């Protein structure tokens, strides 16, 4: 599964791993630490068209509910339905078992507007 160095990141702490014209999306390790214990996830429906920056999913923790935003525009290809049975995967392995959904990327140029892992690490240190 993805190495964070292969992913691109948003300022709202989502990551996307681009493979061809599709991207796998999840939340960063930093985000899962901030959210703490995830207790529920609401995933988008396959086939839904989304725009970059649009709220598309919800992750609830013992603290609060958090919107998850689409890092790129496109169509939801698949959701990680196993998460509904084991939401702890988001905390345990945010880049592997904790991915949320896959999206067919409509505008590949949007990926270029996202941060590399090293830039994201700087962003976090600056007090996102």
N, C-alpha and C positions, 0 to 999 in steps of 0.2 A: 504494500500500500504506500501511499505517498510519503515522501520525505518532505518536511516543511520547506526545505530549500527549493523544491520543485513547484511550490504553490505560489499563488498571488493572493494578497490580502487587502481587505477593505478597512477603512477607518472605523467601521462598526464591528470589526473583529471576525468577519467571515473569511474563509479561505476557499479558493477554487483551484483544483488541479485540472489543467487543460490537457485533454488527450484527443487530438484530431479536432473535430468540430463540437466536441462535448466537454462538459466540465463537471467534476464531482465537487460538491459543496458541503462544508461543515463549519463549525466554529473553532476558533483558535484555542490553543492550550491556555493562553492568557485568559481568554474569555471564560473557559470552563472553570478556571480557578476563581475568577471574580464572581461568577454565577453561583458557585458551590454545588451542592448536591441536587442534580437534576431529578425531578420526580415525574415529569410529564412532557411530552412533545406533541405538537400538532403540526403535521406535515402537509405540504400542498398536494393537490391531486395531479396525477400524471395527465399530461395533455394541456395543462394550464399554461397560458402565455404570460410571461412576466417581464417587467422592465427593470433595468439596472437601478438599484436603490429602493425598489418596492418591497414592502414587508410581505413575506411569503410563507413564513412559518413562525411558530411560537415555541419557546423553550421555557418551561416553568421549573423553578427550583424551590427550595425551602424558603428562599428570600423573597422572590417575586417572579413575575412573568416578563420575558424578554422577547421582543420581536427579532426575527432573523430576516435579513434583507438579501435580495438577489444581488450577487456581485456582478452579474452580467445579464443582459436581456436574452430572452429565448423561450423555449418551450420545455416544461418539465417532462423529462423522459422516464424517470423512475424515482420512486421514493424508497428509502431504507425502512421498509415495513417491519423488519426485525427489531428496530429501535422501540417500537410500540410495546414490545414485550420486555425489553431490557434497556431502558433509558440510561442506566448507569454507564453504558458504553461511551456516552458522550463525555463523561468525566474520566473514564479509565483510558480511553484511546481516541482522542478527538480527531486524529488524522487517519485512523484505521477503521476500527469497528464503529466509531461514532459519527461517520459521515451522515448527512441528512437527505440529500437528493442529488440527482444528476439532471443537467440541463443541456439541451441542444443550443449552442451559442449562435445567436442571430447576428451579432456584430463583433467579429473577432478583435476589432480595434479597441473595444472596451477593456479587454484584458490588459492592454498596454497602459491604461490609466490606473491600474491597481499596483499596490506596493509589492516589491520583492520581499522575501523573508527578512533579509538584513535591514531593509528600509523600515519594515514593520517593527522590528526589534527597536530601532531608533525611535520610532513613533511612540511605542509603549513607554520607553525611558523618559520621553518628553512629557509624560503624564497625560496621555490620551484622554 
